[in-house]
Amino acid sequence: MITFEVIEANGAIREVQANEGETLLQATLNAGIDGFAAECGGCCVCATCHCYIDDEDLDKMSAPASDEAQMLDFTATERRPSSRLACQIKLSSEHIGIKVHLPERQY
């Protein structure tokens, strides 16, 4: 089981448990956390599952693929070096304990 924290835009911290291989988007939605619109259902074509990976956890992430990097140009909130699309992060044991920050909006 993979456990990580989601920090909502209002500062609330939620702990999420997920299975290995699940995407960050799936796990967060399954936990009932609002904050992702996920209009495309996780297909990397809408940028409405934008999130920020905590700077201390960036080394646990692989670099975004080219299609994700392109979609990050269309986020509704500021793109940062820690910006990722939650639908493109497949969770593994190396993601245990990461912190994920949700932006104020997805549109």
GIWO-V819062 format. One record per residue. N is the residue number from 1. PHI is phi in radians with two decimals (* if undefined). Layout:
BEGIN
n=<N;N>
phi=<PHI;PHI>
END
This chain:
BEGIN
n=<1;2;3;4;5;6;7;8;9;10;11;12;13;14;15;16;17;18;19;20;21;22;23;24;25;26;27;28;29;30;31;32;33;34;35;36;37;38;39;40;41;42;43;44;45;46;47;48;49;50;51;52;53;54;55;56;57;58;59;60;61;62;63;64;65;66;67;68;69;70;71;72;73;74;75;76;77;78;79;80;81;82;83;84;85;86;87;88;89;90;91;92;93;94;95;96;97;98;99;100;101;102;103;104;105;106;107>
phi=<*;-1.88;-2.04;-2.57;-1.92;-2.01;-1.82;-1.26;-1.02;-1.48;1.66;-1.13;-1.89;-2.12;-1.59;-2.14;-1.98;-2.50;-1.62;-1.01;1.64;-1.24;-1.43;-1.00;-1.08;-1.02;-1.09;-1.19;-1.13;-1.08;-1.42;1.36;-1.56;-1.43;2.41;-1.98;-1.42;0.86;-1.02;-1.58;1.31;1.68;-1.75;1.11;-2.29;-2.38;1.09;-1.77;-2.22;-1.15;-2.60;-2.04;-1.47;-0.97;-0.93;-1.22;-1.87;-1.03;-1.22;-1.56;-1.85;-1.37;-1.18;-1.09;-1.18;-1.05;-1.19;-1.16;-1.03;-1.18;-1.16;-1.11;-1.26;-1.97;-1.25;-1.34;-2.03;-0.89;-1.44;-2.16;-1.03;-1.64;-1.20;-2.55;-1.75;-1.08;-1.24;-1.79;-1.82;-1.50;-1.32;-2.44;-1.04;-1.26;-1.62;-1.02;1.49;-1.16;-2.08;-2.12;-1.80;-1.62;-1.31;-1.14;-2.70;-1.96;-2.00>
END
